[in-house]
Amino acid sequence: MDAGAMHDFAASREQARELDKAAIEAFGVKGLILMENAGRACALEAARMLRGEGGPQDQPDGPPALDGMRVAVLCGMGNNGGDGFVIARHLHNWGADVTTFLAGRIPDAILRAGDAAVNMEIVLNMDVPVKEVQSAAQARALAGQCAGADLVIDALLGTGLDREVGEPYLSLIGAIGDLGKPVLAVDVPSGLDCDSGLPLGCALRADLTVTFVLSKRGFSAPGASEYTGRVKVAEISVPRGLIEQRVARWRAGGK
């Protein structure tokens, strides 16, 4: 299968999960590797947005220089939030003034353990601010702190969301949307059903969505582009042979 045919396929929520699971269990690709690659891919696209859409991803002599740029990274409690913490780390290392917002409690996120907790603890050890958002009122208040940001990173809710958005996500999404800041969405705009392309009560409108491995089925639905903005598919080290095998099977109607 050529690359074009492979990447023209749009995956469902369950198909995306299947690819991640197979990469980890059958090929031994660690979840931390997938998360690192996903976060770095988003960080590079964020740097492009901060420096001007047509700019190169990297300077000739090294990584992007983002001194003076202000970025707000909104992180959920799951793996999408873990991607956000990877993004925060890279942007901080490249000179940006980064503040992260966690939709939950730091101790609860640490108790969950897993790859997201690892990346959150790294950010905490780097003294990058992590501000807890636990209620609707707190969400509205803290969202105001994003008013001075040059870019907002949406790593709140990923492709796994299949029910209406609840608090504090609901108020945080609404308050951030009201700011009118440029937004980069991680994998899928928070609140958008990746299968139907419809908002689950509400959804954040992104200027750019960086999605992983394959595009998502709902992105081509009427009206979905109002939420996704431009869509870029990032490679994150899921083995090509695995993707080709699964896409061929799904195209043939297999489960």
N, C-alpha and C positions, 0 to 999 in steps of 0.2 A: 504494500500500500504506500503510495507516495505521500509526502508530508501534507500536501494540499488537501487530499481526500481525508486524511486523518484529522486535520485541524478544522475542517469544515463541519465536523460533527459537533453537535451541541448536546451536552450530557444532562441527564436529570439529576436530582438530588441523590437518589440511590446509586446511580452510576458513578457519580463523583466519589461517594463514600466507598464504593467497591474498589475503585482504582487506588485510593489511598490505602485501604486495608490490604489489598494484594501486594502493593509495593512494600509495605512494612512486613507482612507475614510471609509472603512467598519469596521476596527478593532480599529481605534483610535491610531495606532502606529505613534508617531510624527516623522516627517522627520528628526528632529535633533537626535532622537534615532537611526534611521537607519544609518545616517551619522557618528555618534559617533562609533557605532559598526563596521561599515565598516572601518573607519580609524584606530581604535585600532587593528582590525584583521591584517591590513596591517602593522601597526607599529611593531607588534609582529613578523611577518615574516621578516620584515626588520632587526630587532634585531638578528634573527637567522642568516641571511646572513652576518651581520657585525661580529658576533662572531664565525662564522664557521658553515657550513651547518648542521652538525650533532648535534649541541649544543641544550640544552633545551631552551624552550621558556622563562622560568623564572628561576631566581636563587632560591634556596630553601628558602631564607630569604626575597624575595621581587622581584621587577621588574628587568628587564635587566639592567646591568651596562654598559654604552656605553661611558664612559669618554674617550676623545681623538679621538673618531670616528667622521668623517666629512661626513655630508649628505647634498645633494642638493635636494630640493623638488620643482618640476616644477608644477605649478598650473594654470589651465585654469580658465575661468570666470564663469563656471557653477558648478554643484554639484560635478563633478569629482574633480574640484579644491578644493571644500569644504572638500572632503575626504582628500585631500593633506594637508590642514591646520590642520585637526585633527591629521594626522600622524606627522606633524612637531611639534605640541604641545607635543605629547607623547614622541617622540625621544628627544626633548629638555629636558623634565622633567627627562628622563633617563640618561642625561649627555652628549648626543651627541652635537657636534657643528653643528647647523642646519642653513642653509640659504635657503630661499624660493624665487622663481622667479614667478611673476605673469604675464601671457601673456595678459596684458591690463593695465589699470590705476586703482590705488587703489580707488580714488573717484567714478569711474564708478561702481566698484564692490560693494562699500558700497551703492550706490544709487539703485542697483538692489535688495537690502535687501535679505530676504530669509536666509536659513540655511547656505549657503556658506559664506555669508557676516558675519553672527554671528561668525563663526569659524575663519575667517580672522581677525576680530577685536580682538578676544581673543589673537591670535598670535601677533598682533601688540602691544597689551597691555603688552605682556610678553617680549617685546623688541627683539623678534626674527626677524632678518632682512627680509624684504619683498622688493624685487627689481623688478621694473616695466620693462617689455619687450614689446615695442610698435611697433618696426619696425624690418625689416630683418637685418639691420646693427647692431642694438642694440642686437638682438638675438644672432648673431654670436659673438659679443664682450662679452656679459654676459655669454655665454656658456663656454667661456674660463675660467671663474671663477669656473667652476665645475671640472676643471682638477685635482684639489687636493682632490676631494671628494672620499670617500671610497665606496659610494653608491649613485646612482641617483634614486629618486622616480618620476615616470612618472604619474602625475595626471592632464595632460593637457586636453585630449579629451576622452570622455567616449563612452558608447554604442550608444548614440544618434546620433553620427556623421554618416551622410548618403550622404555626398558630398565631393569633393576633398578638401584636406587640403589647407588652405590659410595662409597668413602671419599674425602675426609673427610666427605662429606655424610651418610652413614649414621650415623656416630657423633654428628655435630652435631644431626641431627634427633632421634635418640634422647635425647640429653642435654637438649636444649631441651624436649622433650615431658615429661621427668621433672620439670622445674621447676614445671609447672602454672601458668605465666604466661599472661595474655591474649595471644593471637596474632592478628595481621592478616596474611592471606596475599595476596600480590601475584599476581593473575591465576588461580593455581591453587595449592593447598597443595603444598609440595614433596614429591615422591614419589608424588603421586596421578596416575594415568593419566587425562588429561582426556577420553579417548574412552570408556573402560570404567568409570571411577569407582572403580577398584580400586587399592590401593596397590601400587607396584612394589618389593616387598620391605619397604618401610616408608613411612610418610607422616606429615607433621606435622599435628596436629589444630588447626584454626584456629577462632576464635570468629567471625571475619568474613573472607570472601573477597571482594576487590574484583577483579572480572574485567572485561576490556575489550571493548568494541564489542558483543559478544553473549555470552550465557551459553554454557557448554560442555556438550557432549553427555553426558559422564559424570556431571555434577552431579545428574542426576535418577535415577541408578542406585540400587538398594537399598543402604543403608549409606553412600553417599557423603556425606550430610549430616553424618555423624559426623566427617568430616574438613574439610568446607568451612565448617561453621557456617552463619550467614546469608550469603547471596550478594547482592552489589550489582553491577550492571552500570554501568560508567563509560564515558562518551562521551569519545573522545580525539582528535577531529578527522578520523577517517576519513569521507570524504564520504557524506552520507546517500543520495544517488542510487546510489552504488556498492553500499552495503549492500543497498538495496532491490532492485537488479538481480540481485545474487548470491543473495539469499535467495529471490527469486521463481524463479530458475533451479534452485536446490537443492530447493525444495519440489516442483518439477515433475519432479524426478528427474534433472536434468542434472548433469554433472560440474563 
